[in-house]
């Protein structure tokens, strides 16, 4: 069965990403077409990229990199839950992505974003990064507004219509993740 990581893309104190990711995970668990796991980048304690050799060489020296690589490599597809900070993804998420290369290749990704403009600009940047990592990003996207999907800009309370968007996103991620599987076996 396909394995999909739901990646919590923020380490900021008071972050909203964890609540959003848990909501996505709860919806995903109702499905029987893939296995879903929450992956919190905060749990890996990744410092600013500290590997002496570019990740594309696959010569990891740090224990935290090897642990992170093993975790990411174990999945067929990803759903990134990302805030938008200053028109971009969080620095912590970009740093975590930059640690690896081969582990991301020939897999699928989808995005759940939030911010004052729904996190759309963070996702635009993530799509560029995914292209470089040979990750196929799906068209469907879930965009959450700090104004309408968070009470007082803080407590996550998504509008009901977002559930359908999450399922559409998951359907595309699962389909593409499965379609790319033969490439990963090479």
Secondary structure as GFF3:
##gff-version 3
##sequence-region A 1 186
A	DSSP	beta_strand	3	8	.	.	.	ID=ss1
A	DSSP	alpha_helix	17	28	.	.	.	ID=ss2
A	DSSP	beta_strand	35	40	.	.	.	ID=ss3
A	DSSP	three_ten_helix	41	44	.	.	.	ID=ss4
A	DSSP	three_ten_helix	55	57	.	.	.	ID=ss5
A	DSSP	alpha_helix	63	73	.	.	.	ID=ss6
A	DSSP	beta_strand	77	83	.	.	.	ID=ss7
A	DSSP	alpha_helix	91	98	.	.	.	ID=ss8
A	DSSP	beta_strand	107	115	.	.	.	ID=ss9
A	DSSP	alpha_helix	120	132	.	.	.	ID=ss10
A	DSSP	beta_strand	135	145	.	.	.	ID=ss11
A	DSSP	beta_strand	150	151	.	.	.	ID=ss12
A	DSSP	beta_strand	155	156	.	.	.	ID=ss13
A	DSSP	alpha_helix	162	179	.	.	.	ID=ss14
A	DSSP	alpha_helix	181	185	.	.	.	ID=ss15
###
